[in-house]
Amino acid sequence: MTELAAELSRTIGPLRRAMLRAARLAAGLPDLPEAQIQVLRSLAGQSPQTSGDLAAGLQLARPTVSNVIRAMTADDLVTRVPGADDLRQVLIAPTPRALDLLHRYDEAAGAVLDEILGGLDDDARAVLAHALPVLDGLTAALVARMADELPD
């Protein structure tokens, strides 16, 4: 493993977790697991979805998504509705409470990051701005690689 790969791997996870915790604290939000936030983001973008569609879109195992959905249903974050064409099909949709929490999280995360970024010098902000397309490209490459490796 190259030093760059090792450094990136050591940096990304803690950065993501620190951003999530800082936003939760700033807005007094409940401690939603990251998997639940990912599910809410997916459902906010396209809803309703089957648990299989969620699993495929999030690159997670179906049993993992089923467990997350079960917990989210108990916490009034998602609802299960029968499919219009096939009553055996169950579709998952976010509740208004969940969409409100996601909106509040996004607002808090943006405010916290704006504050932190404001403390950086112009050169550091420029480096970050130039790194964003590279990070987006890395994400796309990793998602494509996972899609290629998943069985049909």
Accessible surface in RSA format (square Angstrom, percent):
REM  Atomic radii and reference values for relative SASA: ProtOr
REM  Chains: A
REM  Algorithm: Lee & Richards
REM  Probe-radius: 1.40
REM  Slices: 20
REM RES _ NUM      All-atoms   Total-Side   Main-Chain    Non-polar    All polar
REM                ABS   REL    ABS   REL    ABS   REL    ABS   REL    ABS   REL
RES MET A   1   190.16  98.5  99.10  65.6  91.07 216.8 110.41  93.9  79.75 105.7
RES THR A   2    92.71  65.9  83.40  84.5   9.32  22.2  85.32 114.6   7.39  11.2
RES GLU A   3   120.30  69.1 110.48  83.6   9.82  23.4  65.44 126.6  54.87  44.8
RES LEU A   4   140.24  78.1 133.55  95.5   6.69  16.8 137.25  96.4   2.99   8.0
RES ALA A   5    46.22  42.5  36.61  56.5   9.61  21.9  42.87  60.4   3.35   8.9
RES ALA A   6    15.36  14.1  13.73  21.2   1.64   3.7  15.19  21.4   0.17   0.5
RES GLU A   7    81.63  46.9  81.45  61.6   0.19   0.4  36.99  71.5  44.64  36.5
RES LEU A   8    59.76  33.3  56.33  40.3   3.43   8.6  59.54  41.8   0.22   0.6
RES SER A   9    81.03  68.5  57.29  76.5  23.74  54.7  28.96  61.7  52.06  72.9
RES ARG A  10   136.89  57.5 120.22  61.3  16.67  39.7  77.49 105.9  59.40  36.0
RES THR A  11    68.55  48.8  62.03  62.9   6.52  15.5  52.42  70.4  16.13  24.4
RES ILE A  12    64.23  36.6  63.77  47.5   0.46   1.1  63.77  45.9   0.46   1.2
RES GLY A  13    12.59  15.5   0.00   N/A  12.59  15.5  10.90  29.9   1.69   3.8
RES PRO A  14    66.54  48.5  61.56  56.1   4.98  18.1  64.77  53.5   1.76  11.0
RES LEU A  15    92.12  51.3  86.70  62.0   5.42  13.6  91.32  64.1   0.80   2.1
RES ARG A  16   102.88  43.2  99.88  50.9   3.01   7.2  51.73  70.7  51.15  31.0
RES ARG A  17   106.25  44.6 105.58  53.8   0.67   1.6  42.59  58.2  63.66  38.6
RES ALA A  18    46.24  42.5  41.46  64.0   4.78  10.9  43.32  61.0   2.92   7.7
RES MET A  19    61.96  32.1  56.86  37.6   5.10  12.1  50.70  43.1  11.26  14.9
RES LEU A  20    13.39   7.5  13.34   9.5   0.05   0.1  13.34   9.4   0.05   0.1
RES ARG A  21   127.77  53.6 126.98  64.7   0.79   1.9  55.98  76.5  71.79  43.5
RES ALA A  22    33.84  31.1  25.78  39.8   8.06  18.3  31.27  44.0   2.57   6.8
RES ALA A  23     0.01   0.0   0.01   0.0   0.00   0.0   0.01   0.0   0.00   0.0
RES ARG A  24    31.72  13.3  30.38  15.5   1.33   3.2  13.67  18.7  18.05  10.9
RES LEU A  25   150.89  84.0 128.70  92.1  22.19  55.8 130.99  92.0  19.90  53.6
RES ALA A  26    67.91  62.4  23.01  35.5  44.90 102.1  35.35  49.8  32.56  86.3
RES ALA A  27    33.96  31.2  11.38  17.6  22.59  51.4  22.50  31.7  11.47  30.4
RES GLY A  28    62.77  77.4   0.00   N/A  62.77  77.4  37.08 101.7  25.69  57.5
RES LEU A  29    21.16  11.8   5.65   4.0  15.52  39.0   6.14   4.3  15.03  40.4
RES PRO A  30    54.36  39.6  40.52  36.9  13.83  50.3  52.30  43.2   2.05  12.8
RES ASP A  31   116.36  81.5  91.42  91.0  24.94  59.0  36.76  86.5  79.60  79.4
RES LEU A  32    21.76  12.1  21.76  15.6   0.00   0.0  21.76  15.3   0.00   0.0
RES PRO A  33    71.87  52.4  62.04  56.6   9.83  35.8  71.80  59.3   0.07   0.4
RES GLU A  34    50.79  29.2  45.08  34.1   5.72  13.6  29.62  57.3  21.18  17.3
RES ALA A  35    29.87  27.5  25.85  39.9   4.02   9.1  26.66  37.5   3.21   8.5
RES GLN A  36    11.30   6.3  11.30   8.3   0.00   0.0   1.10   2.4  10.20   7.7
RES ILE A  37    15.62   8.9  15.62  11.6   0.00   0.0  15.62  11.2   0.00   0.0
RES GLN A  38    72.34  40.5  70.12  51.2   2.22   5.3  18.44  39.2  53.91  40.9
RES VAL A  39     0.13   0.1   0.13   0.1   0.00   0.0   0.13   0.1   0.00   0.0
RES LEU A  40     0.54   0.3   0.54   0.4   0.00   0.0   0.54   0.4   0.00   0.0
RES ARG A  41   102.48  43.0  90.83  46.3  11.66  27.8  51.12  69.9  51.36  31.1
RES SER A  42    28.11  23.8  14.36  19.2  13.75  31.7  15.42  32.8  12.69  17.8
RES LEU A  43     0.90   0.5   0.00   0.0   0.90   2.3   0.00   0.0   0.90   2.4
RES ALA A  44    54.63  50.2  20.81  32.1  33.82  76.9  23.87  33.6  30.75  81.5
RES GLY A  45    69.96  86.3   0.00   N/A  69.96  86.3  36.37  99.8  33.59  75.2
RES GLN A  46   123.06  68.8 117.02  85.5   6.04  14.4  38.75  82.5  84.31  63.9
RES SER A  47    54.23  45.8  18.90  25.2  35.32  81.4  16.44  35.0  37.79  52.9
RES PRO A  48    61.11  44.5  48.72  44.4  12.39  45.0  48.72  40.2  12.39  77.0
RES GLN A  49    13.23   7.4  11.35   8.3   1.88   4.5   2.74   5.8  10.49   8.0
RES THR A  50    25.33  18.0  25.33  25.7   0.00   0.0  20.75  27.9   4.58   6.9
RES SER A  51    40.05  33.8  38.95  52.0   1.10   2.5   8.46  18.0  31.60  44.3
RES GLY A  52    11.81  14.6   0.00   N/A  11.81  14.6   6.50  17.8   5.31  11.9
RES ASP A  53    80.76  56.6  75.05  74.7   5.71  13.5  14.16  33.3  66.60  66.4
RES LEU A  54     0.09   0.1   0.00   0.0   0.09   0.2   0.09   0.1   0.00   0.0
RES ALA A  55     3.77   3.5   3.22   5.0   0.55   1.3   3.31   4.7   0.47   1.2
RES ALA A  56    63.10  58.0  51.67  79.7  11.43  26.0  59.24  83.4   3.85  10.2
RES GLY A  57    60.15  74.2   0.00   N/A  60.15  74.2  34.00  93.3  26.15  58.6
RES LEU A  58    40.64  22.6  22.38  16.0  18.26  45.9  25.98  18.2  14.66  39.4
RES GLN A  59    45.74  25.6  21.96  16.0  23.78  56.6  10.89  23.2  34.85  26.4
RES LEU A  60    56.88  31.7  42.53  30.4  14.35  36.1  47.44  33.3   9.44  25.4
RES ALA A  61    60.66  55.8  42.53  65.6  18.13  41.3  53.79  75.7   6.87  18.2
RES ARG A  62   162.20  68.1 157.45  80.3   4.75  11.3  51.54  70.4 110.66  67.1
RES PRO A  63    92.79  67.6  86.37  78.7   6.42  23.3  92.54  76.4   0.25   1.5
RES THR A  64    58.38  41.5  54.02  54.8   4.36  10.4  32.78  44.0  25.60  38.7
RES VAL A  65     0.19   0.1   0.19   0.2   0.00   0.0   0.19   0.2   0.00   0.0
RES SER A  66    41.08  34.7  38.09  50.8   2.98   6.9  20.08  42.8  20.99  29.4
RES ASN A  67    82.28  56.7  76.30  73.7   5.99  14.4  22.88  55.1  59.40  57.4
RES VAL A  68    19.00  12.5  16.38  14.8   2.62   6.3  18.97  16.5   0.04   0.1
RES ILE A  69     2.08   1.2   2.08   1.6   0.00   0.0   2.08   1.5   0.00   0.0
RES ARG A  70   141.28  59.3 138.98  70.8   2.30   5.5  63.84  87.2  77.44  46.9
RES ALA A  71    43.61  40.1  35.41  54.6   8.21  18.7  42.63  60.0   0.98   2.6
RES MET A  72     0.00   0.0   0.00   0.0   0.00   0.0   0.00   0.0   0.00   0.0
RES THR A  73    53.55  38.1  42.21  42.8  11.34  27.0  42.21  56.7  11.34  17.1
RES ALA A  74    89.02  81.8  47.55  73.4  41.47  94.3  59.39  83.6  29.63  78.5
RES ASP A  75    76.48  53.6  65.51  65.2  10.97  25.9  17.03  40.1  59.46  59.3
RES ASP A  76    79.11  55.4  76.73  76.4   2.38   5.6  30.61  72.0  48.50  48.4
RES LEU A  77     0.54   0.3   0.54   0.4   0.00   0.0   0.54   0.4   0.00   0.0
RES VAL A  78     2.79   1.8   0.00   0.0   2.79   6.7   0.00   0.0   2.79   7.6
RES THR A  79    59.15  42.1  56.63  57.4   2.52   6.0  51.71  69.5   7.44  11.2
RES ARG A  80   117.39  49.3  90.85  46.3  26.54  63.2  36.15  49.4  81.24  49.2
RES VAL A  81    57.11  37.6  56.03  50.7   1.09   2.6  57.11  49.6   0.00   0.0
RES PRO A  82    86.45  63.0  72.36  66.0  14.09  51.2  73.65  60.8  12.80  79.5
RES GLY A  83     0.84   1.0   0.00   N/A   0.84   1.0   0.08   0.2   0.76   1.7
RES ALA A  84   102.88  94.6  61.97  95.6  40.91  93.1  72.40 102.0  30.48  80.7
RES ASP A  85   149.96 105.0 110.10 109.6  39.87  94.3  38.81  91.3 111.16 110.9
RES ASP A  86    51.18  35.8  46.95  46.7   4.23  10.0  22.46  52.9  28.71  28.6
RES LEU A  87   141.52  78.8 121.38  86.8  20.15  50.6 121.75  85.5  19.77  53.2
RES ARG A  88   208.23  87.4 180.84  92.2  27.40  65.2  87.96 120.2 120.28  72.9
RES GLN A  89    74.30  41.5  65.87  48.1   8.43  20.1  20.91  44.5  53.40  40.5
RES VAL A  90    67.59  44.5  58.49  52.9   9.10  21.9  58.49  50.8   9.10  24.7
RES LEU A  91    31.50  17.5  31.50  22.5   0.00   0.0  31.50  22.1   0.00   0.0
RES ILE A  92     2.81   1.6   2.81   2.1   0.00   0.0   2.81   2.0   0.00   0.0
RES ALA A  93    20.19  18.6  20.19  31.2   0.00   0.0  20.19  28.4   0.00   0.0
RES PRO A  94    20.33  14.8   6.94   6.3  13.39  48.7   6.94   5.7  13.39  83.2
RES THR A  95     6.13   4.4   4.99   5.1   1.14   2.7   6.13   8.2   0.00   0.0
RES PRO A  96   115.29  84.0 107.02  97.6   8.27  30.1 110.98  91.6   4.31  26.8
RES ARG A  97   103.26  43.4  93.86  47.8   9.40  22.4  47.56  65.0  55.70  33.8
RES ALA A  98     0.14   0.1   0.00   0.0   0.14   0.3   0.00   0.0   0.14   0.4
RES LEU A  99    75.91  42.3  71.10  50.9   4.81  12.1  71.44  50.2   4.47  12.0
RES ASP A 100    72.06  50.5  65.66  65.4   6.40  15.1  24.27  57.1  47.79  47.7
RES LEU A 101    11.63   6.5  10.41   7.4   1.22   3.1  10.67   7.5   0.96   2.6
RES LEU A 102    13.58   7.6  11.40   8.2   2.18   5.5  13.58   9.5   0.00   0.0
RES HIS A 103   106.59  58.3 102.19  71.0   4.40  11.3  64.03  66.0  42.56  49.5
RES ARG A 104    89.96  37.8  87.17  44.4   2.79   6.6  33.36  45.6  56.60  34.3
RES TYR A 105    26.08  12.2  26.08  14.8   0.00   0.0  10.83   8.1  15.25  18.8
RES ASP A 106    60.32  42.3  49.96  49.7  10.36  24.5  26.32  61.9  34.00  33.9
RES GLU A 107   107.86  61.9  98.59  74.6   9.27  22.1  29.66  57.4  78.20  63.8
RES ALA A 108    11.10  10.2   3.69   5.7   7.41  16.9  10.75  15.1   0.35   0.9
RES ALA A 109    13.14  12.1  11.65  18.0   1.50   3.4  13.09  18.4   0.06   0.2
RES GLY A 110    33.06  40.8   0.00   N/A  33.06  40.8  31.76  87.2   1.30   2.9
RES ALA A 111    63.85  58.7  50.63  78.1  13.22  30.1  57.07  80.4   6.77  17.9
RES VAL A 112    32.07  21.1  31.04  28.1   1.02   2.5  32.07  27.9   0.00   0.0
RES LEU A 113    58.65  32.7  58.65  42.0   0.00   0.0  58.65  41.2   0.00   0.0
RES ASP A 114   102.93  72.1  93.37  92.9   9.56  22.6  24.93  58.7  77.99  77.8
RES GLU A 115   135.18  77.6 115.81  87.6  19.37  46.1  46.96  90.8  88.22  72.0
RES ILE A 116   104.08  59.2  98.55  73.4   5.53  13.3 101.41  73.0   2.68   7.3
RES LEU A 117    58.32  32.5  58.32  41.7   0.00   0.0  58.32  41.0   0.00   0.0
RES GLY A 118    57.27  70.6   0.00   N/A  57.27  70.6  31.58  86.7  25.69  57.5
RES GLY A 119    70.02  86.3   0.00   N/A  70.02  86.3  36.61 100.5  33.41  74.8
RES LEU A 120    64.13  35.7  56.52  40.4   7.61  19.1  59.02  41.5   5.11  13.7
RES ASP A 121    95.54  66.9  81.14  80.8  14.40  34.1  44.83 105.5  50.70  50.6
RES ASP A 122   103.84  72.7  95.60  95.1   8.24  19.5  35.68  84.0  68.16  68.0
RES ASP A 123   111.49  78.1 108.63 108.1   2.86   6.8  28.87  68.0  82.62  82.4
RES ALA A 124    35.21  32.4  27.53  42.5   7.68  17.5  33.70  47.5   1.50   4.0
RES ARG A 125    84.82  35.6  80.14  40.9   4.69  11.2  35.75  48.9  49.08  29.7
RES ALA A 126    45.95  42.2  39.00  60.2   6.95  15.8  45.17  63.6   0.78   2.1
RES VAL A 127   102.54  67.5  98.27  89.0   4.27  10.3 101.35  88.1   1.19   3.2
RES LEU A 128    79.68  44.4  79.68  57.0   0.00   0.0  79.68  56.0   0.00   0.0
RES ALA A 129    57.71  53.1  45.57  70.3  12.14  27.6  48.18  67.9   9.53  25.2
RES HIS A 130   139.19  76.1 126.46  87.9  12.73  32.6  96.36  99.3  42.83  49.8
RES ALA A 131    33.46  30.8  28.81  44.5   4.65  10.6  33.23  46.8   0.23   0.6
RES LEU A 132   104.28  58.1 104.10  74.5   0.18   0.5 104.10  73.1   0.18   0.5
RES PRO A 133    88.26  64.3  75.76  69.1  12.50  45.5  79.68  65.8   8.58  53.3
RES VAL A 134    96.13  63.3  89.34  80.9   6.79  16.4  94.95  82.5   1.18   3.2
RES LEU A 135    59.32  33.0  58.16  41.6   1.16   2.9  58.44  41.0   0.88   2.4
RES ASP A 136    99.64  69.8  94.04  93.6   5.60  13.2  26.43  62.2  73.20  73.0
RES GLY A 137    39.45  48.6   0.00   N/A  39.45  48.6  33.76  92.7   5.69  12.7
RES LEU A 138    74.53  41.5  72.42  51.8   2.11   5.3  73.02  51.3   1.51   4.1
RES THR A 139    81.68  58.1  78.93  80.0   2.75   6.6  55.41  74.4  26.27  39.7
RES ALA A 140    62.80  57.7  51.35  79.2  11.45  26.0  58.13  81.9   4.67  12.4
RES ALA A 141    60.13  55.3  47.54  73.4  12.59  28.7  55.11  77.6   5.02  13.3
RES LEU A 142   108.39  60.4 107.92  77.2   0.47   1.2 108.12  75.9   0.27   0.7
RES VAL A 143    64.80  42.6  64.80  58.7   0.00   0.0  64.80  56.3   0.00   0.0
RES ALA A 144    53.07  48.8  47.00  72.5   6.07  13.8  52.78  74.3   0.28   0.7
RES ARG A 145   152.46  64.0 148.44  75.7   4.01   9.6  40.42  55.2 112.03  67.9
RES MET A 146    78.42  40.6  76.46  50.6   1.97   4.7  48.09  40.9  30.33  40.2
RES ALA A 147    54.16  49.8  37.24  57.5  16.92  38.5  38.66  54.4  15.50  41.1
RES ASP A 148   123.18  86.3  89.06  88.6  34.13  80.7  28.84  67.9  94.35  94.1
RES GLU A 149   119.78  68.8  89.24  67.5  30.54  72.7  44.79  86.6  74.98  61.2
RES LEU A 150    92.43  51.5  82.39  58.9  10.04  25.2  82.46  57.9   9.97  26.8
RES PRO A 151   122.83  89.5  93.24  85.0  29.59 107.6 105.15  86.8  17.69 109.9
RES ASP A 152   194.04 135.9 120.74 120.2  73.30 173.3  69.97 164.7 124.07 123.7
END  Absolute sums over single chains surface
CHAIN  1 A    10118.4       8331.5       1786.8       6387.2       3731.1
END  Absolute sums over all chains
TOTAL         10118.4       8331.5       1786.8       6387.2       3731.1
